Amino acid sequence: VSKVQARFREHIQSAPPPNRPSKIGFPIATGQEFIQLENIIYAEANDNVALLYLTGKKTVKLTKSLGWVEEQLSTYGFCRVHHSFVINFNHLKEYIRNEGGFVVMSNGKAISVSRRRKESFLANLDEWGLA
């Protein structure tokens, strides 16, 4: 796993697009919260809004859907692995294969990879140099 994570970091550092932000503003009930992308472990759907789970055990409730989060983060090393989850490849610790499989994140959370999204997930792993 550490070899994969090192390869991923090398891939990210070797070809960052020129004006790539390191933080993004996310809409919350009181306005915008600006969050460092590296601090986002995963996002989870919660009714019609999304929850961001950050390092330091912090959670941020957004006023947008998980689909919106996926659109904003897909080019930054994030991938939708389930109807209810978008993960950050930087925080991916382990992938356990079975029918759909599941991933274990840096905070210990095990997230199911749906059978429907498994092929896309594996393609993203390959694209980001993690396969």
Backbone as JSON Lines, residues from 0, in Angstrom:
{"i":0,"aa":"V","n":[0.83,-1.19,0.0],"ca":[0.0,0.0,0.0],"c":[0.87,1.25,0.0]}
{"i":1,"aa":"S","n":[1.94,1.25,0.78],"ca":[2.8,2.44,0.83],"c":[3.47,2.7,-0.52]}
{"i":2,"aa":"K","n":[3.81,1.63,-1.25],"ca":[4.38,1.8,-2.59],"c":[3.38,2.47,-3.52]}
{"i":3,"aa":"V","n":[2.13,2.04,-3.43],"ca":[1.07,2.61,-4.26],"c":[0.86,4.08,-3.91]}
{"i":4,"aa":"Q","n":[0.83,4.38,-2.62],"ca":[0.65,5.76,-2.2],"c":[1.81,6.63,-2.66]}
{"i":5,"aa":"A","n":[3.03,6.12,-2.59],"ca":[4.21,6.88,-3.04],"c":[4.14,7.13,-4.53]}
{"i":6,"aa":"R","n":[3.73,6.1,-5.3],"ca":[3.59,6.27,-6.75],"c":[2.53,7.31,-7.08]}
{"i":7,"aa":"F","n":[1.45,7.3,-6.32],"ca":[0.38,8.27,-6.54],"c":[0.88,9.69,-6.26]}
{"i":8,"aa":"R","n":[1.6,9.88,-5.15],"ca":[2.13,11.21,-4.83],"c":[3.08,11.69,-5.91]}
{"i":9,"aa":"E","n":[3.94,10.8,-6.41],"ca":[4.86,11.16,-7.5],"c":[4.1,11.58,-8.74]}
{"i":10,"aa":"H","n":[3.03,10.83,-9.05],"ca":[2.22,11.14,-10.22],"c":[1.57,12.51,-10.08]}
{"i":11,"aa":"I","n":[1.03,12.8,-8.92],"ca":[0.38,14.08,-8.67],"c":[1.4,15.22,-8.75]}
{"i":12,"aa":"Q","n":[2.57,15.04,-8.14],"ca":[3.56,16.1,-8.09],"c":[4.24,16.32,-9.43]}
{"i":13,"aa":"S","n":[4.31,15.28,-10.26],"ca":[5.04,15.41,-11.51],"c":[4.27,16.19,-12.57]}
{"i":14,"aa":"A","n":[2.95,16.21,-12.49],"ca":[2.2,16.87,-13.55],"c":[1.01,17.68,-13.05]}
{"i":15,"aa":"P","n":[1.21,18.59,-12.1],"ca":[0.06,19.38,-11.67],"c":[-0.27,20.46,-12.7]}
{"i":16,"aa":"P","n":[-1.55,20.63,-13.01],"ca":[-1.91,21.69,-13.93],"c":[-1.54,23.05,-13.36]}
{"i":17,"aa":"P","n":[-1.2,24.05,-14.18],"ca":[-0.74,25.34,-13.67],"c":[-1.72,26.02,-12.73]}
{"i":18,"aa":"N","n":[-2.75,26.35,-12.75],"ca":[-3.54,27.11,-11.8],"c":[-4.43,26.22,-10.94]}
{"i":19,"aa":"R","n":[-3.92,25.1,-10.52],"ca":[-4.71,24.16,-9.71],"c":[-4.76,24.66,-8.26]}
{"i":20,"aa":"P","n":[-5.95,24.91,-7.75],"ca":[-6.05,25.39,-6.37],"c":[-5.78,24.28,-5.37]}
{"i":21,"aa":"S","n":[-5.28,24.65,-4.22],"ca":[-5.05,23.66,-3.17],"c":[-6.24,23.62,-2.21]}
{"i":22,"aa":"K","n":[-7.14,24.59,-2.35],"ca":[-8.36,24.58,-1.55],"c":[-9.52,25.06,-2.39]}
{"i":23,"aa":"I","n":[-10.7,24.64,-2.0],"ca":[-11.93,24.99,-2.73],"c":[-12.95,25.48,-1.71]}
{"i":24,"aa":"G","n":[-13.77,26.42,-2.13],"ca":[-14.87,26.89,-1.29],"c":[-16.08,25.98,-1.46]}
{"i":25,"aa":"F","n":[-16.61,25.52,-0.35],"ca":[-17.78,24.66,-0.36],"c":[-18.94,25.39,0.29]}
{"i":26,"aa":"P","n":[-20.14,25.32,-0.31],"ca":[-21.29,26.01,0.25],"c":[-21.82,25.31,1.5]}
{"i":27,"aa":"I","n":[-21.92,26.09,2.58],"ca":[-22.51,25.6,3.83],"c":[-23.67,26.52,4.17]}
{"i":28,"aa":"A","n":[-24.4,26.21,5.19],"ca":[-25.61,26.96,5.54],"c":[-25.34,28.44,5.77]}
{"i":29,"aa":"T","n":[-24.18,28.8,6.31],"ca":[-23.89,30.19,6.64],"c":[-23.07,30.92,5.58]}
{"i":30,"aa":"G","n":[-22.73,30.25,4.48],"ca":[-21.92,30.89,3.43],"c":[-21.03,29.9,2.73]}
{"i":31,"aa":"Q","n":[-19.72,30.12,2.82],"ca":[-18.73,29.25,2.17],"c":[-17.68,28.85,3.19]}
{"i":32,"aa":"E","n":[-17.24,27.61,3.11],"ca":[-16.11,27.19,3.92],"c":[-15.01,26.74,2.95]}
{"i":33,"aa":"F","n":[-13.82,27.3,3.1],"ca":[-12.71,26.97,2.22],"c":[-11.89,25.86,2.87]}
{"i":34,"aa":"I","n":[-11.76,24.76,2.13],"ca":[-11.16,23.55,2.67],"c":[-10.0,23.11,1.8]}
{"i":35,"aa":"Q","n":[-8.88,22.77,2.45],"ca":[-7.73,22.22,1.75],"c":[-8.14,20.85,1.19]}
{"i":36,"aa":"L","n":[-7.9,20.62,-0.1],"ca":[-8.29,19.37,-0.72],"c":[-7.61,18.17,-0.07]}
{"i":37,"aa":"E","n":[-6.39,18.33,0.37],"ca":[-5.66,17.22,0.98],"c":[-6.27,16.79,2.32]}
{"i":38,"aa":"N","n":[-7.1,17.64,2.92],"ca":[-7.72,17.31,4.21],"c":[-9.03,16.54,4.06]}
{"i":39,"aa":"I","n":[-9.56,16.45,2.86],"ca":[-10.82,15.73,2.64],"c":[-10.5,14.24,2.49]}
{"i":40,"aa":"I","n":[-11.05,13.43,3.37],"ca":[-10.86,11.98,3.3],"c":[-11.91,11.38,2.37]}
{"i":41,"aa":"Y","n":[-13.17,11.72,2.61],"ca":[-14.25,11.26,1.73],"c":[-15.48,12.14,1.95]}
{"i":42,"aa":"A","n":[-16.43,12.0,1.02],"ca":[-17.71,12.7,1.13],"c":[-18.81,11.64,1.12]}
{"i":43,"aa":"E","n":[-19.85,11.9,1.87],"ca":[-20.96,10.95,1.98],"c":[-22.28,11.66,1.75]}
{"i":44,"aa":"A","n":[-23.19,11.02,1.04],"ca":[-24.53,11.56,0.84],"c":[-25.3,11.45,2.14]}
{"i":45,"aa":"N","n":[-26.06,12.51,2.45],"ca":[-26.88,12.53,3.65],"c":[-28.15,13.28,3.29]}
{"i":46,"aa":"D","n":[-29.22,12.54,3.01],"ca":[-30.46,13.09,2.45],"c":[-30.12,13.79,1.14]}
{"i":47,"aa":"N","n":[-30.43,15.06,0.99],"ca":[-30.15,15.78,-0.26],"c":[-28.9,16.64,-0.17]}
{"i":48,"aa":"V","n":[-28.1,16.44,0.84],"ca":[-26.86,17.2,1.01],"c":[-25.7,16.23,1.17]}
{"i":49,"aa":"A","n":[-24.49,16.77,1.22],"ca":[-23.3,15.93,1.38],"c":[-22.58,16.32,2.66]}
{"i":50,"aa":"L","n":[-21.93,15.34,3.24],"ca":[-21.06,15.55,4.4],"c":[-19.63,15.31,3.96]}
{"i":51,"aa":"L","n":[-18.73,16.23,4.29],"ca":[-17.31,16.03,4.04],"c":[-16.66,15.58,5.33]}
{"i":52,"aa":"Y","n":[-15.91,14.49,5.25],"ca":[-15.17,13.99,6.4],"c":[-13.72,14.38,6.21]}
{"i":53,"aa":"L","n":[-13.2,15.14,7.16],"ca":[-11.87,15.71,7.04],"c":[-10.91,15.09,8.06]}
{"i":54,"aa":"T","n":[-9.63,15.32,7.83],"ca":[-8.64,14.88,8.8],"c":[-8.92,15.62,10.12]}
{"i":55,"aa":"G","n":[-8.5,15.05,11.21],"ca":[-8.78,15.67,12.5],"c":[-10.19,15.4,12.98]}
{"i":56,"aa":"K","n":[-10.86,14.42,12.39],"ca":[-12.21,14.01,12.76],"c":[-13.25,15.11,12.62]}
{"i":57,"aa":"K","n":[-13.01,16.06,11.73],"ca":[-13.97,17.14,11.51],"c":[-14.92,16.74,10.38]}
{"i":58,"aa":"T","n":[-16.19,17.14,10.51],"ca":[-17.19,16.9,9.48],"c":[-17.82,18.23,9.1]}
{"i":59,"aa":"V","n":[-18.02,18.44,7.8],"ca":[-18.64,19.66,7.31],"c":[-19.89,19.29,6.52]}
{"i":60,"aa":"K","n":[-21.02,19.88,6.9],"ca":[-22.28,19.63,6.2],"c":[-22.46,20.69,5.11]}
{"i":61,"aa":"L","n":[-22.54,20.21,3.86],"ca":[-22.7,21.12,2.73],"c":[-24.17,21.33,2.4]}
{"i":62,"aa":"T","n":[-24.45,22.36,1.61],"ca":[-25.81,22.59,1.15],"c":[-26.0,22.08,-0.28]}
{"i":63,"aa":"K","n":[-25.04,21.32,-0.77],"ca":[-25.1,20.75,-2.12],"c":[-25.13,19.22,-2.03]}
{"i":64,"aa":"S","n":[-25.49,18.59,-3.15],"ca":[-25.59,17.14,-3.2],"c":[-24.23,16.49,-3.42]}
{"i":65,"aa":"L","n":[-24.17,15.18,-3.24],"ca":[-22.95,14.44,-3.49],"c":[-22.57,14.5,-4.97]}
{"i":66,"aa":"G","n":[-23.55,14.56,-5.85],"ca":[-23.28,14.7,-7.28],"c":[-22.51,15.98,-7.57]}
{"i":67,"aa":"W","n":[-22.86,17.06,-6.91],"ca":[-22.15,18.33,-7.08],"c":[-20.71,18.19,-6.59]}
{"i":68,"aa":"V","n":[-20.54,17.54,-5.43],"ca":[-19.2,17.33,-4.88],"c":[-18.36,16.52,-5.87]}
{"i":69,"aa":"E","n":[-18.94,15.47,-6.42],"ca":[-18.23,14.63,-7.39],"c":[-17.77,15.46,-8.6]}
{"i":70,"aa":"E","n":[-18.64,16.31,-9.12],"ca":[-18.28,17.17,-10.26],"c":[-17.12,18.09,-9.92]}
{"i":71,"aa":"Q","n":[-17.13,18.67,-8.73],"ca":[-16.09,19.62,-8.33],"c":[-14.74,18.95,-8.11]}
{"i":72,"aa":"L","n":[-14.74,17.71,-7.61],"ca":[-13.5,17.09,-7.15],"c":[-12.94,15.99,-8.06]}
{"i":73,"aa":"S","n":[-13.65,15.59,-9.09],"ca":[-13.22,14.44,-9.89],"c":[-11.86,14.63,-10.55]}
{"i":74,"aa":"T","n":[-11.47,15.85,-10.85],"ca":[-10.17,16.08,-11.48],"c":[-9.04,16.26,-10.47]}
{"i":75,"aa":"Y","n":[-9.34,16.12,-9.19],"ca":[-8.34,16.31,-8.14],"c":[-8.0,15.01,-7.41]}
{"i":76,"aa":"G","n":[-8.26,13.86,-8.02],"ca":[-7.93,12.6,-7.39],"c":[-9.03,12.04,-6.5]}
{"i":77,"aa":"F","n":[-10.27,12.41,-6.77],"ca":[-11.41,11.9,-6.05],"c":[-12.22,11.02,-6.99]}
{"i":78,"aa":"C","n":[-12.9,10.03,-6.44],"ca":[-13.64,9.08,-7.27],"c":[-14.92,8.64,-6.54]}
{"i":79,"aa":"R","n":[-16.0,8.55,-7.29],"ca":[-17.26,8.04,-6.73],"c":[-17.2,6.52,-6.78]}
{"i":80,"aa":"V","n":[-17.29,5.89,-5.62],"ca":[-17.19,4.43,-5.55],"c":[-18.51,3.77,-5.21]}
{"i":81,"aa":"H","n":[-19.49,4.58,-4.84],"ca":[-20.78,4.06,-4.39],"c":[-21.79,5.19,-4.57]}
{"i":82,"aa":"H","n":[-23.05,4.83,-4.61],"ca":[-24.1,5.85,-4.74],"c":[-23.97,6.92,-3.64]}
{"i":83,"aa":"S","n":[-23.44,6.52,-2.49],"ca":[-23.38,7.42,-1.34],"c":[-22.0,7.92,-0.97]}
{"i":84,"aa":"F","n":[-20.95,7.57,-1.75],"ca":[-19.6,7.94,-1.34],"c":[-18.71,8.4,-2.49]}
{"i":85,"aa":"V","n":[-17.93,9.45,-2.22],"ca":[-16.84,9.91,-3.09],"c":[-15.59,9.87,-2.19]}
{"i":86,"aa":"I","n":[-14.53,9.22,-2.69],"ca":[-13.32,9.08,-1.87],"c":[-12.16,9.88,-2.45]}
{"i":87,"aa":"N","n":[-11.2,10.19,-1.59],"ca":[-9.97,10.87,-1.98],"c":[-8.87,9.8,-2.08]}
{"i":88,"aa":"F","n":[-8.3,9.61,-3.28],"ca":[-7.26,8.61,-3.46],"c":[-6.05,8.85,-2.55]}
{"i":89,"aa":"N","n":[-5.8,10.1,-2.16],"ca":[-4.68,10.37,-1.25],"c":[-4.87,9.74,0.12]}
{"i":90,"aa":"H","n":[-6.11,9.44,0.47],"ca":[-6.4,8.85,1.78],"c":[-6.79,7.38,1.68]}
{"i":91,"aa":"L","n":[-6.61,6.79,0.51],"ca":[-6.92,5.38,0.31],"c":[-5.81,4.53,0.92]}
{"i":92,"aa":"K","n":[-6.17,3.68,1.88],"ca":[-5.19,2.8,2.53],"c":[-5.17,1.43,1.9]}
{"i":93,"aa":"E","n":[-6.35,0.92,1.54],"ca":[-6.43,-0.47,1.11],"c":[-7.66,-0.68,0.23]}
{"i":94,"aa":"Y","n":[-7.55,-1.56,-0.73],"ca":[-8.69,-1.99,-1.54],"c":[-8.82,-3.51,-1.39]}
{"i":95,"aa":"I","n":[-9.96,-3.96,-0.93],"ca":[-10.23,-5.38,-0.74],"c":[-11.17,-5.81,-1.85]}
{"i":96,"aa":"R","n":[-10.68,-6.77,-2.68],"ca":[-11.49,-7.24,-3.81],"c":[-12.46,-8.32,-3.35]}
{"i":97,"aa":"N","n":[-13.65,-8.24,-3.87],"ca":[-14.64,-9.31,-3.87],"c":[-15.66,-8.89,-4.92]}
{"i":98,"aa":"E","n":[-16.93,-9.18,-4.78],"ca":[-17.87,-8.86,-5.84],"c":[-17.8,-7.4,-6.26]}
{"i":99,"aa":"G","n":[-17.97,-6.51,-5.35],"ca":[-17.77,-5.09,-5.62],"c":[-16.47,-4.67,-4.96]}
{"i":100,"aa":"G","n":[-16.29,-5.17,-3.76],"ca":[-15.11,-4.85,-2.99],"c":[-15.38,-3.72,-2.03]}
{"i":101,"aa":"F","n":[-14.36,-3.35,-1.29],"ca":[-14.47,-2.17,-0.45],"c":[-13.1,-1.57,-0.26]}
{"i":102,"aa":"V","n":[-13.11,-0.3,0.1],"ca":[-11.87,0.44,0.33],"c":[-11.8,0.8,1.82]}
{"i":103,"aa":"V","n":[-10.59,0.88,2.31],"ca":[-10.36,1.33,3.69],"c":[-9.63,2.66,3.58]}
{"i":104,"aa":"M","n":[-10.17,3.66,4.24],"ca":[-9.62,5.0,4.17],"c":[-8.65,5.24,5.33]}
{"i":105,"aa":"S","n":[-7.92,6.35,5.27],"ca":[-6.9,6.65,6.28],"c":[-7.46,6.8,7.69]}
{"i":106,"aa":"N","n":[-8.75,7.11,7.81],"ca":[-9.36,7.23,9.14],"c":[-9.95,5.9,9.62]}
{"i":107,"aa":"G","n":[-9.74,4.81,8.84],"ca":[-10.23,3.5,9.23],"c":[-11.6,3.16,8.7]}
{"i":108,"aa":"K","n":[-12.28,4.08,8.07],"ca":[-13.62,3.86,7.54],"c":[-13.55,2.89,6.35]}
{"i":109,"aa":"A","n":[-14.35,1.82,6.39],"ca":[-14.47,0.87,5.29],"c":[-15.68,1.28,4.46]}
{"i":110,"aa":"I","n":[-15.47,1.49,3.17],"ca":[-16.52,1.96,2.27],"c":[-16.69,0.94,1.15]}
{"i":111,"aa":"S","n":[-17.91,0.52,0.95],"ca":[-18.22,-0.46,-0.09],"c":[-18.05,0.16,-1.48]}
{"i":112,"aa":"V","n":[-17.47,-0.61,-2.4],"ca":[-17.4,-0.21,-3.81],"c":[-18.54,-0.96,-4.49]}
{"i":113,"aa":"S","n":[-19.48,-0.23,-5.06],"ca":[-20.63,-0.9,-5.68],"c":[-20.19,-1.65,-6.93]}
{"i":114,"aa":"R","n":[-20.9,-2.73,-7.23],"ca":[-20.58,-3.5,-8.44],"c":[-20.68,-2.62,-9.67]}
{"i":115,"aa":"R","n":[-21.66,-1.72,-9.68],"ca":[-21.88,-0.84,-10.82],"c":[-20.72,0.13,-11.03]}
{"i":116,"aa":"R","n":[-20.06,0.55,-9.97],"ca":[-18.98,1.54,-10.07],"c":[-17.58,0.93,-10.0]}
{"i":117,"aa":"K","n":[-17.5,-0.38,-9.85],"ca":[-16.2,-1.04,-9.69],"c":[-15.31,-0.82,-10.9]}
{"i":118,"aa":"E","n":[-15.83,-0.99,-12.1],"ca":[-15.03,-0.82,-13.31],"c":[-14.47,0.59,-13.43]}
{"i":119,"aa":"S","n":[-15.3,1.58,-13.14],"ca":[-14.86,2.97,-13.17],"c":[-13.81,3.23,-12.1]}
{"i":120,"aa":"F","n":[-14.01,2.68,-10.91],"ca":[-13.06,2.84,-9.82],"c":[-11.7,2.27,-10.21]}
{"i":121,"aa":"L","n":[-11.69,1.05,-10.77],"ca":[-10.43,0.42,-11.16],"c":[-9.75,1.21,-12.29]}
{"i":122,"aa":"A","n":[-10.54,1.76,-13.22],"ca":[-9.98,2.6,-14.28],"c":[-9.34,3.86,-13.69]}
{"i":123,"aa":"N","n":[-10.0,4.45,-12.69],"ca":[-9.44,5.63,-12.03],"c":[-8.16,5.29,-11.27]}
{"i":124,"aa":"L","n":[-8.12,4.13,-10.63],"ca":[-6.89,3.7,-9.96],"c":[-5.75,3.63,-10.97]}
{"i":125,"aa":"D","n":[-6.04,3.07,-12.13],"ca":[-5.03,2.94,-13.19],"c":[-4.62,4.32,-13.7]}
{"i":126,"aa":"E","n":[-5.6,5.18,-13.93],"ca":[-5.32,6.53,-14.45],"c":[-4.43,7.33,-13.5]}
{"i":127,"aa":"W","n":[-4.64,7.16,-12.2],"ca":[-3.87,7.9,-11.21],"c":[-2.59,7.18,-10.82]}
{"i":128,"aa":"G","n":[-2.28,6.08,-11.53],"ca":[-1.03,5.36,-11.29],"c":[-1.04,4.51,-10.05]}
{"i":129,"aa":"L","n":[-2.21,4.07,-9.62],"ca":[-2.29,3.29,-8.38],"c":[-2.56,1.81,-8.63]}
{"i":130,"aa":"A","n":[-2.82,1.43,-9.86],"ca":[-3.15,0.02,-10.16],"c":[-1.92,-0.81,-10.31]}
